[in-house]
Amino acid sequence: MKLSNSLTLPCGSILPNRLAKSAMSENMAKKGNIPGPEFYNAYKLWVQGETGLIITGNVMIDSRYKGEPNNVVIEQGLDNKQELKNWSQVTKGGPLHLWVQLNHPGKQTPKFLTKEPVAPSAISLAPPLDRMFNCPKELSEQEILEIIDRFAFASKVSKECGFQGVQIHGAHGYLVSQFLSSSHNKREDQWGGSIKNRMRFVTEVYKAIRKEVGPKFPIGIKLNSADFNKGGFTHEESILVAKALSTLGIDLIEISGGSYEKPVMTGIPIKDSTKKREAYFLEYARDIKKVVQCPIMVTGGFRTGRFMNEALLNNELDLVGLARPLCLNPNFSKQLLNGELIESQVHPLTSGFKMLDKLFPLEIIWYTMQIKRMGKGKMPNPNANVYSAILKTVFETGMESIKRVR
Ligand SMILES: Cc1cc2nc3c(=O)[nH]c(=O)nc-3n(C[C@H](O)[C@H](O)[C@H](O)COP(=O)(O)O)c2cc1C
């Protein structure tokens, strides 16, 4: 098996190679949550880089609840179809795929954006995050059903506008992940309690989307291998959820991990053995791969062509997920596909001051700055200074918006 081999998904769609761009929030929508020409410019660079599957940054399904001020939103009554079509046209209909990542943040929407967030239960994020995020209101059953409809509606619009698939954001502590976690979901009705009940929300979201887009349209999910938080979603539960979704017919499961409370997704080592190996979640993904029929994508930490090839050859995954490496070098996939045994230049970012590193989510703001550069049609600047990212973010969105983690 090689990185250049195609992959046929359960729905029959074919991905042209084994490399995928994982979602990275662009946070550059125009007023009214509209994706302007900057989106086309940035994604054009990724399309030129030949990554087989390109997943958009998270697109929100409800403009009342956003993760960041400038997220794209798809919801009823919002007239941004033409702009979405312009964006999807970047792949010119294939063979590369562009999928929309759909998300509802639940309680992970900052105070300055949402006064009263919603969640499965009225439980705040743990300190010190409770200072930046308001305590959520518990969702009523009617509201849960409405959110499920919103996921289905946004998927229908994504298909109509020419995207080749959708991905449910089921990871990183957002709403789907909150339903799955026994520390965030304390409901006593059919949406909480046992893992069977806690996974009802995500399985209903999947079924509603499938009903709307039909059997031939790819639907994926980004799922935590675990929350890595005491009392949260466990690895054993993640295996059960993956199995259930695979049985229902999902086309792709991307494995990640963590949440705002435990942000391991961008590389805080989980175990010593992970430090030595490249990919943070590979050993967890291996357990999941054993029990599902659908392909598995793993994201987080892949840096060398040698290691990616090895993981693929060993059948540890079906798709290699890349985020920051493609933000530093949008042509990274093309070089890997040409057989170059290259290594990504991604390295841990620091301002040189521990206190500043704690205050600012450098991994997010520095890479977001690179995406915005790409939005202007420019190649990323790997030598850009972290201070310019801090200043630009404060200048553009104000101090409040950077006090958060992903
Ligand atoms: C700037 C930035 C924005 C991100 N936005 C999202 C997002 O919208 N949705 C998501 O699922 N993950 C998001 N992530 C996480 C990445 O998809 C990925 O899981 C993580 O960066 C680890 O992969 P890497 O080591 O290849 O960068 C983001 C990461 C970065 C750096």
The ligand as a Gaussian input file, in Angstrom:
#p B3LYP/6-31G(d) Opt

LIG

0 1
 C       -5.060000      26.777000      13.375000
 C       -5.735000      25.480000      13.697000
 C       -7.112000      25.382000      13.568000
 C       -7.757000      24.155000      13.837000
 N       -9.104000      24.071000      13.629000
 C       -9.726000      22.866000      13.723000
 C      -11.088000      22.721000      13.331000
 O      -11.754000      23.663000      12.892000
 N      -11.633000      21.493000      13.456000
 C      -10.918000      20.412000      13.903000
 O      -11.465000      19.306000      13.945000
 N       -9.643000      20.518000      14.266000
 C       -9.019000      21.713000      14.178000
 N       -7.678000      21.807000      14.463000
 C       -6.935000      20.585000      14.866000
 C       -6.304000      19.915000      13.636000
 O       -7.269000      19.467000      12.714000
 C       -5.451000      18.688000      14.026000
 O       -6.291000      17.743000      14.667000
 C       -4.273000      19.051000      14.950000
 O       -3.644000      20.247000      14.515000
 C       -3.222000      17.929000      14.949000
 O       -2.747000      17.647000      13.657000
 P       -1.272000      18.139000      13.138000
 O       -0.267000      17.632000      14.137000
 O       -1.131000      17.515000      11.779000
 O       -1.306000      19.620000      13.116000
 C       -6.997000      23.024000      14.253000
 C       -5.620000      23.142000      14.397000
 C       -4.978000      24.335000      14.121000
 C       -3.481000      24.409000      14.226000

